[in-house]
Amino acid sequence: MRLATIILCSFLLLGARAEAAPLRVVSINLCTDILALDLAAPGQVKSVFRVSADPEDSPVADLAKAMALNNATAEEILSFKPDLVLAHAFSSSFTLNLIRRAHVPVVQVSDAESFADVRANVRLVAAALGAEAKGEAWIARFDKELAATARPMSAHPPRAVIYQDLGGAAAANTLLGALLTHTGFVNVIRESSGGGFVNLTIEDLIDKRPDFVAVGIYRPLEPSLAHEVLSHPALKAYVAAHARAIDLPAKLWTCGTPYVSDIAARLAAARDALTAPEFN
């Protein structure tokens, strides 16, 4: 239902948009920043969310660092006199209502839970910016990269888990879960009724006996209690004795954009490296 809504909004925006593309665009969320900075014409985007300029968080930090940065407050947004604001479904409804009361159009993307959702968000933002051709070209590159990383599900596929700070594990019905399946792994975490990540203790992870552990790394050089679980001696001992592991930089998958094709490439390479007889 959500995907259909996004596509419908995209087509409505195409039909209703004035002939001239917006000239003063403000993006207030990392996920829309990533899309806008890749799709917009030079000078079209006037400001992006401050997180986008941080290379630890953003795959487009080089593009964002020269931009005016905002904290997603209504006062800041309106100071740029925007003719379009790009936001996320989870952006502050209070802020967005103030923006709309100022008669500024708002376009919101949703979380991507599938490759189809990624394409839909690209098309939505591309249509809002008047950059439909660039959007389709980006989707074509994304699909080509996905095709190159697809791996068939073997008779005895390796069992995998994507594990992150605080012991969260990606469920099968998430974009990360789709990437595991796409690259020939079986996710040890089945679909969650709540979606997203499920809580998985170190004991539970070991009990599931994964052959492969992909660790979602967020700011690895900054100590935190949330990060400590990934350095747990029991996890390290299990991986050393029974599994293989790789790191997946969070900035590539925090937002469901075409940049997740890089995650697919890393997972496909790991799948190819699993050459033990039981995986052939």
Secondary structure in CASP SS format (residue, H / E / C, confidence):
PFRMAT SS
TARGET T0000
AUTHOR 0000-0000-0000
METHOD secondary structure of the structure
MODEL  1
M C 1.00
R H 1.00
L H 1.00
A H 1.00
T H 1.00
I H 1.00
I H 1.00
L H 1.00
C H 1.00
S H 1.00
F H 1.00
L H 1.00
L H 1.00
L H 1.00
G H 1.00
A H 1.00
R C 1.00
A C 1.00
E C 1.00
A C 1.00
A C 1.00
P C 1.00
L C 1.00
R C 1.00
V E 1.00
V E 1.00
S E 1.00
I C 1.00
N C 1.00
L H 1.00
C H 1.00
T H 1.00
D H 1.00
I H 1.00
L H 1.00
A H 1.00
L H 1.00
D H 1.00
L H 1.00
A C 1.00
A C 1.00
P C 1.00
G C 1.00
Q C 1.00
V E 1.00
K E 1.00
S E 1.00
V E 1.00
F E 1.00
R H 1.00
V H 1.00
S H 1.00
A H 1.00
D C 1.00
P C 1.00
E C 1.00
D C 1.00
S C 1.00
P C 1.00
V C 1.00
A H 1.00
D H 1.00
L H 1.00
A H 1.00
K C 1.00
A C 1.00
M C 1.00
A E 1.00
L E 1.00
N E 1.00
N C 1.00
A C 1.00
T C 1.00
A H 1.00
E H 1.00
E H 1.00
I H 1.00
L H 1.00
S H 1.00
F C 1.00
K C 1.00
P C 1.00
D C 1.00
L E 1.00
V E 1.00
L E 1.00
A E 1.00
H E 1.00
A C 1.00
F C 1.00
S C 1.00
S C 1.00
S H 1.00
F H 1.00
T H 1.00
L H 1.00
N H 1.00
L H 1.00
I H 1.00
R H 1.00
R H 1.00
A C 1.00
H C 1.00
V C 1.00
P C 1.00
V E 1.00
V E 1.00
Q E 1.00
V E 1.00
S C 1.00
D C 1.00
A C 1.00
E C 1.00
S C 1.00
F H 1.00
A H 1.00
D H 1.00
V H 1.00
R H 1.00
A H 1.00
N H 1.00
V H 1.00
R H 1.00
L H 1.00
V H 1.00
A H 1.00
A H 1.00
A H 1.00
L H 1.00
G C 1.00
A C 1.00
E H 1.00
A H 1.00
K H 1.00
G H 1.00
E H 1.00
A H 1.00
W H 1.00
I H 1.00
A H 1.00
R H 1.00
F H 1.00
D H 1.00
K H 1.00
E H 1.00
L H 1.00
A H 1.00
A H 1.00
T H 1.00
A C 1.00
R C 1.00
P C 1.00
M C 1.00
S C 1.00
A C 1.00
H C 1.00
P C 1.00
P C 1.00
R E 1.00
A E 1.00
V E 1.00
I E 1.00
Y E 1.00
Q E 1.00
D H 1.00
L H 1.00
G H 1.00
G E 1.00
A E 1.00
A E 1.00
A C 1.00
A C 1.00
N C 1.00
T C 1.00
L H 1.00
L H 1.00
G H 1.00
A H 1.00
L H 1.00
L H 1.00
T H 1.00
H H 1.00
T C 1.00
G C 1.00
F C 1.00
V E 1.00
N E 1.00
V C 1.00
I C 1.00
R C 1.00
E C 1.00
S C 1.00
S C 1.00
G C 1.00
G C 1.00
G C 1.00
F E 1.00
V E 1.00
N E 1.00
L C 1.00
T C 1.00
I H 1.00
E H 1.00
D H 1.00
L H 1.00
I H 1.00
D H 1.00
K H 1.00
R C 1.00
P C 1.00
D C 1.00
F E 1.00
V E 1.00
A E 1.00
V E 1.00
G E 1.00
I E 1.00
Y C 1.00
R C 1.00
P C 1.00
L C 1.00
E C 1.00
P C 1.00
S C 1.00
L H 1.00
A H 1.00
H H 1.00
E H 1.00
V H 1.00
L H 1.00
S H 1.00
H C 1.00
P H 1.00
A H 1.00
L H 1.00
K H 1.00
A H 1.00
Y H 1.00
V H 1.00
A H 1.00
A H 1.00
H H 1.00
A C 1.00
R E 1.00
A E 1.00
I E 1.00
D E 1.00
L E 1.00
P E 1.00
A H 1.00
K H 1.00
L H 1.00
W C 1.00
T C 1.00
C C 1.00
G C 1.00
T C 1.00
P C 1.00
Y C 1.00
V H 1.00
S H 1.00
D H 1.00
I H 1.00
A H 1.00
A H 1.00
R H 1.00
L H 1.00
A H 1.00
A H 1.00
A H 1.00
R H 1.00
D H 1.00
A H 1.00
L C 1.00
T C 1.00
A C 1.00
P H 1.00
E H 1.00
F H 1.00
N C 1.00
END
